[in-house]
Amino acid sequence: MLSPSSLFVLLVFAAGLQVQGQRISQRKCAEFKEETKLLSTGIALTLDPDPIVFESFNCTKSVDLIVGGEDAKPGEFPHQVLLGWKVDRNGTLVNDFKCGGSLISERFVLTAAHCLKYGVPQIVRLGELDLTIESDEEFDVGIEYIRRHPEHRFKFSYHDIALVKLNQTIPFSHYVRPACLWDTIEMNVTAV
C-alpha cells in the first residue's frame, strides 16, 4: 500500500508525464487559458460556511455562424490580425491591409498561402477593430519570416496555408490573445 505522500508524488509525476505527452497546441492552449483565469468566491448558506473558490476562464465565447452579420465588439476576436504591405501613395508610404490571419502563439500567425500572391507582407497589425478609427489597443509588428506550405500552388486552392513568424514576442491583453488550435477530431460546426 502506498503512503499518502508517495501517492501524491506518483500523481504529480503522472500529471507531468501527461503534460509532457500533450501536443504543443494543447500545452499552449492550456497556458493561454490560464492567463484569462478569474477567481470568484462564494459562501454556502450554512451556519458555519467556508468560502468556496470558483475558477472561470474569460476566453472569448464562440459565436454563432454569420448570417446577416453585425459589427464586432472590442476584444470579441482577439486572435484576428491583419497582414499589411507598404505601398507608396502620393510619395507617402502607407500600410495596405489585404489579408488576415489568426494569432496562434506569442510569435506565430496562421494565414492563407494565397495571401502571398500580393508579395511578402511587411507588417502584422494586432488589436485592430476598425481601420477607420485609431485606437490605443492596435499595434504593428514586423515579420521575421513566412513559410508557405511546400505543396501550395497559387493557381489551385489546395494546401492554402502559411505560417508567419513575428519579429518579436507579443504581449497578450483583452484585445490580443491567440486562438486555440483544434487538437481533436470532433468539430463544433454550429459556431466559429
C-alpha positions, 0 to 999 in steps of 0.5 A: 500500500502506498503512503499518502505522500508517495501517492501524491508524488506518483500523481504529480509525476503522472500529471507531468508525464501527461503534460509532457505527452500533450501536443504543443497546441494543447500545452499552449492552449492550456497556458493561454487559458490560464492567463484569462483565469478569474477567481470568484468566491462564494459562501454556502448558506450554512451556519458555519460556511467556508468560502468556496473558490470558483475558477472561470476562464474569460476566453472569448465565447464562440459565436454563432455562424454569420448570417446577416452579420453585425459589427464586432465588439472590442476584444470579441476576436482577439486572435484576428490580425491583419497582414499589411504591405507598404505601398507608396501613395502620393510619395507617402508610404502607407500600410495596405491591409489585404489579408488576415490571419489568426494569432496562434502563439506569442510569435506565430500567425496562421494565414492563407498561402494565397495571401502571398500572391500580393508579395511578402507582407511587411507588417502584422497589425494586432488589436485592430477593430476598425481601420477607420478609427485609431485606437490605443489597443492596435499595434504593428509588428514586423515579420521575421519570416513566412513559410508557405506550405511546400505543396501550395500552388497559387493557381489551385486552392489546395494546401492554402496555408502559411505560417508567419513568424513575428519579429518579436514576442507579443504581449497578450491583453483583452484585445490580443490573445491567440486562438486555440488550435483544434487538437481533436477530431470532433468539430463544433460546426454550429459556431466559429 
